[in-house]
Amino acid sequence: MMSRYQPLAQALAKADEDEGDVEALAILDDHWARFMDFSWCSQWDGRKFDIVFYGASGYQGYLMMQYLKRVALKPGREVFSFALAGRSATKVAEMRDREFRGTPWEDTPVLSASYDDVVSIIDLVKSASVIVNVAGPYMLTEGEVLVDACVWCKTDYVDVSIEVPWSLRVKELHRYAVEAGVMVVPSCCGSAYSDLGVFLLAKKLQEDYGEATRSAVCYCSGGGHAAGVSGGALKSRAALASAARGASEEVSKAMLDPFS
């Protein structure tokens, strides 16, 4: 990566050649700062959104836009700015036009970024206070690039994975997120709410009656129409099945552990 930024390579060579030259060191420091914040190659236009939704062209993107229209963007709710993003700006724009046509959000900005292009990911992260990543299956992507970029640029990160191996991969970045003061929240949906509810109820029972909860059954109901399984969900299931067959003992145990 450094070889792509010739002024830095030249400044480094000059500083090595003229050791102790204050001016050469100052120039090196300036180029190093530009290299580290990617300003030397960034095409970021300076726009900053409260939330950027990445992976907005797929089924999860569709569900997310439905939720935004029906709940989060209703009058009286907290106002926030947002953009939609994905690997293909064209596909994201098609989804936006279909779901937001005739609404105040029909011109929602569309951003393009790909894990194959680190600079585009950096520009994406710079554009947001929070990244919501709905581009799965997560295990089959290089999603750590996006999480790393969020930590580096101090942008909070959330995803909707229910893939234990992916959550374990993200967990390895935990201490870096803590040091940067960044929130990194994988697997924020799925069974998280019911699990948290059972945990809090069991904690309350323990505190009030001194009894441990041996088992719990959770019943859920919802509205809307019955739906089939999405292609993304099928891919995630296949990825999980494949991971279970080839996983290490540690990962296999974690996948079987209801508390993972």
C-alpha positions as semicolon CSV with decimal commas, in nm:
position;residue;x (nm);y (nm);z (nm)
1;M;0,000;0,000;0,000
2;M;0,282;0,239;0,086
3;S;0,436;0,186;-0,257
4;R;0,123;0,341;-0,411
5;Y;0,194;0,669;-0,231
6;Q;0,519;0,778;-0,393
7;P;0,564;1,106;-0,198
8;L;0,582;0,906;0,125
9;A;0,836;0,662;-0,017
10;Q;1,045;0,955;-0,141
11;A;1,017;1,141;0,191
12;L;1,122;0,826;0,378
13;A;1,425;0,781;0,153
14;K;1,516;1,150;0,195
15;A;1,489;1,128;0,576
16;D;1,711;0,818;0,578
17;E;1,963;0,987;0,350
18;D;1,974;1,314;0,544
19;E;1,953;1,179;0,897
20;G;1,880;1,454;1,146
21;D;1,748;1,696;0,881
22;V;1,458;1,867;1,061
23;E;1,289;1,979;0,740
24;A;1,308;1,629;0,588
25;L;1,159;1,480;0,906
26;A;0,878;1,737;0,903
27;I;0,793;1,649;0,542
28;L;0,799;1,278;0,632
29;D;0,565;1,337;0,927
30;D;0,323;1,526;0,702
31;H;0,315;1,253;0,438
32;W;0,289;0,982;0,704
33;A;-0,017;1,153;0,854
34;R;-0,179;1,174;0,510
35;F;-0,096;0,809;0,445
36;M;-0,246;0,693;0,774
37;D;-0,576;0,882;0,730
38;F;-0,597;0,782;0,360
39;S;-0,642;1,146;0,255
40;W;-0,377;1,092;-0,015
41;C;-0,603;0,852;-0,205
42;S;-0,949;0,920;-0,064
43;Q;-1,235;1,037;-0,282
44;W;-1,462;1,108;0,015
45;D;-1,672;1,415;-0,058
46;G;-1,696;1,522;0,306
47;R;-2,062;1,426;0,354
48;K;-2,132;1,264;0,692
49;F;-2,448;1,064;0,761
50;D;-2,577;0,945;1,096
51;I;-2,619;0,593;0,956
52;V;-2,504;0,416;0,641
53;F;-2,672;0,084;0,562
54;Y;-2,431;-0,146;0,376
55;G;-2,566;-0,436;0,169
56;A;-2,889;-0,256;0,086
57;S;-2,955;-0,432;-0,247
58;G;-3,038;-0,774;-0,098
59;Y;-3,329;-0,923;0,093
60;Q;-3,209;-0,785;0,426
61;G;-3,184;-0,447;0,259
62;Y;-3,546;-0,480;0,149
63;L;-3,657;-0,568;0,505
64;M;-3,455;-0,278;0,641
65;M;-3,620;-0,029;0,405
66;Q;-3,962;-0,164;0,496
67;Y;-3,881;-0,112;0,864
68;L;-3,754;0,239;0,800
69;K;-4,076;0,335;0,620
70;R;-4,311;0,174;0,869
71;V;-4,133;0,256;1,194
72;A;-3,809;0,456;1,212
73;L;-3,904;0,730;0,963
74;K;-4,259;0,787;1,087
75;P;-4,352;1,144;1,187
76;G;-4,265;1,218;1,548
77;R;-3,967;0,985;1,551
78;E;-3,613;1,111;1,605
79;V;-3,482;1,257;1,281
80;F;-3,157;1,116;1,143
81;S;-2,968;1,129;0,816
82;F;-2,882;0,811;0,629
83;A;-2,745;0,669;0,306
84;L;-2,767;0,330;0,136
85;A;-2,458;0,143;0,020
86;G;-2,340;-0,177;-0,143
87;R;-2,092;-0,327;-0,383
88;S;-2,310;-0,227;-0,680
89;A;-2,449;0,127;-0,665
90;T;-2,681;0,038;-0,952
91;K;-2,846;-0,249;-0,764
92;V;-2,877;-0,043;-0,446
93;A;-3,037;0,240;-0,644
94;E;-3,283;-0,005;-0,801
95;M;-3,391;-0,125;-0,455
96;R;-3,417;0,233;-0,328
97;D;-3,626;0,340;-0,626
98;R;-3,860;0,046;-0,581
99;E;-3,909;0,086;-0,206
100;F;-3,887;0,464;-0,161
101;R;-4,054;0,587;-0,480
102;G;-4,305;0,862;-0,401
103;T;-4,170;0,913;-0,049
104;P;-3,954;1,191;0,098
105;W;-3,659;0,948;0,083
106;E;-3,671;0,863;-0,288
107;D;-3,346;1,056;-0,344
108;T;-3,159;0,894;-0,055
109;P;-2,786;0,903;-0,140
110;V;-2,631;0,579;-0,267
111;L;-2,267;0,490;-0,197
112;S;-2,052;0,218;-0,348
113;A;-1,784;0,017;-0,166
114;S;-1,625;-0,325;-0,203
115;Y;-1,405;-0,535;0,024
116;D;-1,171;-0,572;-0,274
117;D;-1,105;-0,197;-0,265
118;V;-0,982;-0,091;0,080
119;V;-0,993;0,279;-0,008
120;S;-1,362;0,256;-0,100
121;I;-1,431;0,094;0,238
122;I;-1,241;0,372;0,416
123;D;-1,443;0,633;0,227
124;L;-1,764;0,450;0,319
125;V;-1,674;0,445;0,688
126;K;-1,573;0,811;0,687
127;S;-1,921;0,888;0,556
128;A;-2,098;0,748;0,863
129;S;-2,128;0,781;1,237
130;V;-2,267;0,425;1,240
131;I;-2,236;0,148;0,981
132;V;-2,517;-0,110;0,975
133;N;-2,390;-0,408;0,777
134;V;-2,665;-0,633;0,636
135;A;-2,446;-0,792;0,367
136;G;-2,433;-1,162;0,447
137;P;-2,350;-1,443;0,463
138;Y;-2,082;-1,283;0,677
139;M;-1,866;-1,594;0,704
140;L;-1,816;-1,595;0,326
141;T;-1,695;-1,234;0,308
142;E;-1,388;-1,042;0,418
143;G;-1,603;-0,840;0,655
144;E;-1,316;-0,783;0,897
145;V;-1,196;-0,521;0,646
146;L;-1,509;-0,320;0,721
147;V;-1,484;-0,372;1,098
148;D;-1,114;-0,277;1,093
149;A;-1,196;0,039;0,899
150;C;-1,467;0,130;1,149
151;V;-1,225;0,090;1,439
152;W;-0,957;0,290;1,259
153;C;-1,193;0,575;1,165
154;K;-1,382;0,561;1,498
155;T;-1,716;0,473;1,340
156;D;-1,955;0,245;1,530
157;Y;-2,043;-0,088;1,365
158;V;-2,353;-0,310;1,383
159;D;-2,449;-0,621;1,187
160;V;-2,742;-0,863;1,184
161;S;-2,552;-1,191;1,161
162;I;-2,661;-1,502;1,349
163;E;-2,341;-1,685;1,250
164;V;-2,139;-1,791;1,556
165;P;-1,808;-1,836;1,367
166;W;-1,839;-1,481;1,233
167;S;-1,908;-1,342;1,579
168;L;-1,597;-1,522;1,707
169;R;-1,390;-1,365;1,429
170;V;-1,520;-1,019;1,520
171;K;-1,455;-1,088;1,888
172;E;-1,082;-1,103;1,811
173;L;-1,102;-0,731;1,730
174;H;-1,269;-0,645;2,061
175;R;-0,968;-0,498;2,239
176;Y;-0,887;-0,273;1,943
177;A;-1,243;-0,140;1,945
178;V;-1,222;-0,075;2,319
179;E;-0,893;0,112;2,279
180;A;-1,049;0,324;2,001
181;G;-1,369;0,387;2,196
182;V;-1,576;0,230;1,917
183;M;-1,890;0,019;1,953
184;V;-1,869;-0,305;1,750
185;V;-2,192;-0,506;1,779
186;P;-2,218;-0,824;1,570
187;S;-2,531;-1,041;1,569
188;C;-2,755;-0,770;1,710
189;C;-3,075;-0,943;1,601
190;G;-3,185;-1,307;1,583
191;S;-3,245;-1,442;1,932
192;A;-3,069;-1,156;2,111
193;Y;-3,385;-0,997;2,247
194;S;-3,537;-1,319;2,381
195;D;-3,200;-1,426;2,524
196;L;-3,159;-1,093;2,699
197;G;-3,514;-1,109;2,834
198;V;-3,463;-1,457;2,977
199;F;-3,130;-1,353;3,128
200;L;-3,282;-1,050;3,303
201;L;-3,580;-1,251;3,431
202;A;-3,352;-1,528;3,562
203;K;-3,133;-1,266;3,729
204;K;-3,439;-1,108;3,894
205;L;-3,564;-1,447;4,019
206;Q;-3,220;-1,524;4,162
207;E;-3,205;-1,189;4,341
208;D;-3,561;-1,201;4,479
209;Y;-3,598;-1,569;4,564
210;G;-3,245;-1,711;4,565
211;E;-3,339;-1,976;4,309
212;A;-3,161;-2,052;3,985
213;T;-3,357;-2,088;3,662
214;R;-3,311;-2,438;3,521
215;S;-3,493;-2,385;3,193
216;A;-3,703;-2,130;3,010
217;V;-3,944;-2,140;2,718
218;C;-4,005;-1,830;2,509
219;Y;-4,319;-1,779;2,299
220;C;-4,319;-1,510;2,031
221;S;-4,589;-1,381;1,801
222;G;-4,585;-1,122;1,528
223;G;-4,795;-0,967;1,257
224;G;-4,753;-0,940;0,884
225;H;-4,770;-1,209;0,621
226;A;-4,610;-1,550;0,617
227;A;-4,292;-1,552;0,412
228;G;-4,060;-1,809;0,271
229;V;-3,691;-1,844;0,341
230;S;-3,470;-1,591;0,164
231;G;-3,179;-1,687;-0,055
232;G;-2,944;-1,514;0,189
233;A;-3,076;-1,723;0,479
234;L;-3,023;-2,043;0,280
235;K;-2,666;-1,937;0,199
236;S;-2,602;-1,861;0,566
237;R;-2,735;-2,202;0,670
238;A;-2,516;-2,373;0,411
239;A;-2,214;-2,175;0,531
240;L;-2,285;-2,268;0,894
241;A;-2,323;-2,635;0,804
242;S;-1,995;-2,626;0,613
243;A;-1,821;-2,446;0,899
244;A;-1,948;-2,702;1,150
245;R;-1,797;-2,987;0,947
246;G;-1,455;-2,825;0,914
247;A;-1,439;-2,624;1,235
248;S;-1,179;-2,653;1,506
249;E;-1,282;-2,808;1,839
250;E;-1,306;-2,463;1,997
251;V;-1,538;-2,328;1,725
252;S;-1,747;-2,647;1,726
253;K;-1,803;-2,615;2,100
254;A;-1,897;-2,251;2,061
255;M;-2,151;-2,336;1,789
256;L;-2,315;-2,590;2,021
257;D;-2,305;-2,360;2,324
258;P;-2,643;-2,181;2,370
259;F;-2,459;-1,896;2,544
260;S;-2,229;-1,821;2,248
